[in-house]
Amino acid sequence: MRDAILQALKQVQNGYSLCGVVDRRARVYPLGSDTKVISILFEIVTRQAVVSYAKS
């Protein structure tokens, strides 16, 4: 199970590079170290890997 999840995460990580938040005017705001922001971004990035693992 662990190896399958790690493999799914590797595939997802290749598609994401989180550097900040972009608004409608294309201004980039860098990410801070707020744990709430970090946890939400972690959920967004890993959700695809978890769903992929669950379907297999």
SVG drawing of the C-alpha trace seen along z (x, -y; Angstrom):
<svg xmlns="http://www.w3.org/2000/svg" viewBox="-12 -43 20 45">
<polyline fill="none" stroke="black" stroke-width="0.4" points="0.0,0.0 2.8,-2.4 4.7,-1.9 1.5,-2.4 0.7,-5.7 4.3,-6.9 4.3,-6.0 1.0,-7.9 2.5,-10.9 5.5,-10.9 3.3,-11.1 1.3,-14.0 4.5,-15.9 5.7,-16.0 2.7,-18.2 2.8,-20.7 5.2,-23.4 3.7,-25.6 5.3,-28.9 2.5,-31.3 -1.1,-32.4 -2.0,-34.2 -4.8,-36.7 -7.0,-37.8 -4.5,-40.5 -1.7,-38.0 0.0,-39.2 1.8,-36.5 1.7,-36.4 4.3,-34.1 3.2,-31.4 3.8,-32.0 4.5,-29.5 1.0,-29.5 0.2,-25.9 -3.5,-26.3 -2.4,-27.5 0.3,-24.7 -2.2,-22.0 -4.8,-23.1 -2.2,-23.1 -1.1,-19.7 -4.7,-18.4 -5.0,-19.9 -1.8,-18.3 -2.3,-14.9 -6.0,-14.5 -5.3,-13.2 -2.8,-10.6 -5.2,-9.4 -8.1,-9.0 -5.9,-7.2 -4.8,-4.8 -8.3,-4.2 -9.5,-3.3 -6.7,-0.8"/>
</svg>
